Structures are given as C-alpha cells and as structure tokens.
Amino acid sequence: MFKPTINTICVCGAGTMGSGIAQVAAMAGFTTIQFDVNRDMLAKSKVGIEKNLQWLLDKGKINVDQQQQCLQHIIFSDQLSDCVAELIIEAIIEKKEAKTGLFNQLAQINSSNTIFATNTSSIAITEIAAAMQHPQNVIGMHFFNPAPVMKLVEVIKTKQTDHNTIETIVQLAITMGKTPVLCNDAPGFIVNRVARHYYLEAMKLVEQGLATIETVDAVMEATGFKMGPFRLMDLIGMDINYGVSQIVWEALGKPERLTPSKIQQQKVIAGELGRKTGKGFYGYGE
C-alpha cells in the first residue's frame, strides 16, 4: 500500500494563518512554497516571517543557522504552476467554493497521491472532499492563531479519508512540534464547538447590560484564560468568528443557545473586524 512521504509542503494563502503555517513548515525543515495570487500579501508574509525569526533569534530560542535555514526553505510565489508538492495546505478565504475550486485546480498539476489539507475552522471536510476526484486524500489540518506559537492542531478525518493520509498528517504535526488531536468531521470540530459558548455567553452578558466588555475580559483573564472572549474575537477576526458561529448554528439545526450574536453581526457589517482593521470591540492604533 502506498505510504506518502512529505518533502515539500505548499501553503496556499499568505494571510496571518497561511504565513504562520509556512513558517512552521519551514522551521521543521520542509521545503515550503508560500503561494498567494496577491504579491503584496506575499511581500507582507515574507517581512512578517523575517521579523518573527529575528525575534526568536534575539530571545535565544533559535540560532543564526536555524534562522537562515528556515528562510532558505521558503519559496514565495504568485504562480499556481509552482504549487507542486506532496502536501497542499490551504488557508484561504472561509468559503467552500473557493477552497474546492483551488484544490481542483491544483489536483490537475499534482500527483494523484498528493494530500490536500484544509485549515478551515468550521466548513465540513466531508463537503470539501466530495468535490474532489480523490476524496481519500482530503483531510482537515486546523492550526490555531498564531500558528508558530499555538501547539494544538486538530486533524479532522471523514469516513473516506485514507488511513495513510491520517497517519501522515498526525506524524507531520508532531514533526512540526505540534500536538495533534484526531477527530471525526462534525460541526465546529472540537475546539470551535466548545468555544461557541465562551464567545456567545460573553456577548449575551453585554447585550443584556449585565456587564461591560472590559469587565468580562478582565474576569475571564483573572481566572486563568490568556485572553478574554472579546480580545480573542478581535485577534481572530470578527468576520471569521461570526462566520464560524453561523456555520455551527445552521449545521446543528439552529438551536437557540447557539444563535449568532447581533452585536457581532453589527461589527461585521460595519467592517470593524478587530486587529486587522484597527477596530473591533477595542481600538488598535498604529
């Protein structure tokens, strides 16, 4: 039976998550192709990775050789034809059609054994796999922000995912220094399913006038959470967080307890998406 060996990883999407995943892959010693159609995003990703590596060097967490080797392992490209690898990881817009469209384009120039991993936080892996010629090669590999720091990686399998694909991704995550948790495809997977209450109940307290945003965050951080729910939503991005709430709510039959928050919906409509736009529940100056 074929057992895939990963030498080259192509990370599609040069946003915050894609950039972070590319850094993780390169630091683990893999030849890494960072792809994005937007050259400005690629340039920003390159600068961000260089800055992160310099910080690690200054803190004594890596040496000069490790810094240079990581940089040498990354190829930045806006050409789809360069995206040839044993593993494709997509971290693009959270739209199923965009993800399956990209995967199918890449399937035409890659081996029939190439693994296609999606970093989606909530879209059903089964639905993405169903649009692919080789659904057994499709799997979820859900990193958390910031990818170079957060240890957890959810590895999400469908009923069709090949055992070798699962084993390869689990071992790859370990090689990357991550802690993989294997789960079956289900709405919100594990983390986002559990986390809905952390966000939604916090917003209900504010909506009902029982507490302020600052108070809720302060209390949760005082109990041991590294970030309160509102600061965390600002970090993740209001559009992404609200989108996950919508998907989980609808997939579970729209239970009242998981109804997306109106105050978060208003933030999305206003374009106040958090840190990436300079304003969310909090303001972020230059």
C-alpha positions, -999 to +999 in steps of 0.1 A: +000+000+000+013+035-009+025+055+021+032+092+014+064+108+023+064+146+027+094+165+015+076+196+000+047+215+015+027+241-004+008+266+018-019+285-001-028+318+013-004+344+027-026+359+053-020+356+090-027+319+092-010+310+059+021+329+068+022+313+102+018+278+088+045+284+062+069+295+090+061+264+110+067+241+080+100+258+070+113+257+106+105+220+107+129+216+077+104+211+049+108+228+015+079+252+017+061+270-011+041+300+001+015+308-026-008+337-030-022+355-060-016+388-043+020+398-045+015+424-017+003+397+006+034+376-002+057+405+005+039+412+038+042+375+047+079+375+039+085+405+061+064+390+089+083+357+089+116+375+089+105+396+118+093+366+138+126+347+132+146+378+143+125+379+175+132+342+181+169+348+175+170+378+198+153+358+225+178+329+221+151+305+210+169+297+177+204+303+165+216+321+133+219+288+113+183+279+122+172+314+112+189+312+078+179+276+071+142+285+077+144+314+053+162+293+027+134+267+029+106+291+019+098+299-017+073+328-022+053+325-054+022+340-071+022+313-098-002+285-094+021+263-115+047+264-087+023+247-063+035+211-067+041+192-035+033+161-016+011+181+007-011+211-001-024+231+029-049+258+021-055+288+044-076+310+021-110+327+025-135+307+045-157+298+015-162+262+005-164+271-033-131+289-031-114+261-013-127+233-036-120+254-067-084+259-056-079+222-047-093+210-080-070+233-100-040+221-080-051+184-084-046+188-121-009+196-117-001+173-087+002+136-082-029+115-075-013+108-041-009+144-031-026+151+002-050+181+003-053+195+038-077+224+046-072+247+076-109+255+077-122+262+112-157+251+105-166+241+069-174+204+067-144+184+055-168+159+040-183+185+017-149+196+005-138+160-001-170+153-020-159+179-047-125+162-052-115+134-075-096+116-048-116+123-015-094+098+003-066+123+001-086+152+017-082+159+054-086+188+079-055+203+095-067+231+117-040+253+132-047+280+157-036+316+157-007+324+160+003+292+143+041+294+152+031+296+189-001+275+194+007+238+199-027+223+191-036+211+156-070+195+150-067+167+125-101+161+110-110+129+092-140+119+071-154+084+065-135+084+032-101+097+045-074+070+039-056+056+069-022+065+054-034+101+049-044+103+086-012+088+098+009+110+077-007+142+089-007+132+125+031+124+123+037+156+103+021+177+131+044+160+156+074+167+134+063+204+133+064+204+171+026+204+174+002+184+194-023+167+170-058+158+182-076+134+158-114+140+155-142+130+132-158+156+109-186+173+128-199+209+130-172+231+146-150+200+151-139+201+188-125+235+197-149+257+179-179+237+190-169+241+227-157+277+222-191+290+209-203+293+245-173+312+255-180+339+229-218+338+228-224+339+265-200+368+269-218+388+242-252+380+258-239+395+291-231+427+273-263+427+252-284+424+283-265+452+301-252+428+328-215+436+323-192+456+301-168+442+275-138+452+297-153+436+328-160+403+311-125+401+297-109+411+330-128+385+349-120+357+324-083+366+323-082+368+361-095+332+362-067+319+340-077+325+304-048+341+285-073+363+266-108+373+274-135+365+248-137+400+233-099+404+230-098+369+214-125+377+189-106+408+179-075+387+174-092+360+154-112+385+133-149+393+137-158+380+102-141+346+108-156+342+143-191+353+133-189+330+102-180+300+124-209+308+146-232+309+116-220+276+102-221+257+135-256+271+143-270+262+110-253+227+109-268+218+142-304+228+133-303+264+146-306+258+183-315+289+203-285+285+226-261+289+196-278+318+179-251+342+165-248+375+183-264+406+169-237+428+183-210+408+165-231+408+133-232+446+135-194+447+139-190+427+107-214+449+088-196+480+100-162+465+089-149+466+124-133+432+123-107+435+151-070+439+150-067+435+112-089+466+106-077+486+136-110+484+154-133+457+168-145+456+203-114+475+211-095+502+191-060+494+178-039+524+168-009+524+145 
